[in-house]
Amino acid sequence: MADTLTRSQSELDNVLFDATDQQRTFDANYGDAIYTIRRKIVHEATIATTAGLVLGGLLGALVGSRRRR
């Protein structure tokens, strides 16, 4: 069938083939980007929350021990 295509049909076939190839490449490189970004945000938020709780607890203990004296 490719032998019987006109020049414009052949050019269109090449464009579609290139677009499909580029889409596959993009999907292979960035297909899981949303999952990866979401996982990183949750990880960073967990670390920030934990650090805040630890520092808040230490500060609260320090202030509480100074008021008892």
Backbone hydrogen bonds, N-H to C=O, Kabsch-Sander energy under -0.5 kcal/mol:
donor,donor_aa,acceptor,acceptor_aa,energy
4,T,1,M,-1.2
5,L,2,A,-0.8
10,S,6,T,-2.5
11,E,7,R,-2.4
12,L,8,S,-2.3
13,D,9,Q,-2.4
14,N,10,S,-2.1
15,V,11,E,-2.3
16,L,12,L,-2.6
17,F,13,D,-2.3
18,D,14,N,-2.5
19,A,15,V,-2.6
20,T,16,L,-2.4
21,D,17,F,-2.4
22,Q,18,D,-2.7
23,Q,19,A,-2.2
24,R,20,T,-2.2
25,T,21,D,-2.2
26,F,22,Q,-2.7
27,D,23,Q,-2.6
28,A,24,R,-2.3
29,N,25,T,-2.0
30,Y,26,F,-3.2
31,G,27,D,-1.7
33,A,30,Y,-1.6
36,T,32,D,-2.4
37,I,33,A,-2.8
38,R,34,I,-2.5
39,R,35,Y,-2.4
40,K,36,T,-2.3
41,I,37,I,-2.5
42,V,38,R,-2.4
43,H,39,R,-2.2
44,E,40,K,-2.7
45,A,41,I,-2.6
46,T,42,V,-2.2
47,I,43,H,-2.2
48,A,44,E,-2.6
49,T,45,A,-2.5
50,T,46,T,-2.5
51,A,47,I,-2.6
52,G,48,A,-2.3
53,L,49,T,-2.5
54,V,50,T,-2.5
55,L,51,A,-2.8
56,G,52,G,-2.6
57,G,53,L,-2.4
58,L,54,V,-2.5
59,L,55,L,-2.7
60,G,56,G,-2.7
61,A,57,G,-2.4
62,L,58,L,-2.4
63,V,59,L,-2.8
64,G,60,G,-2.7
65,S,61,A,-2.3
66,R,62,L,-1.6
67,R,63,V,-1.7
68,R,64,G,-1.2
69,R,65,S,-0.7
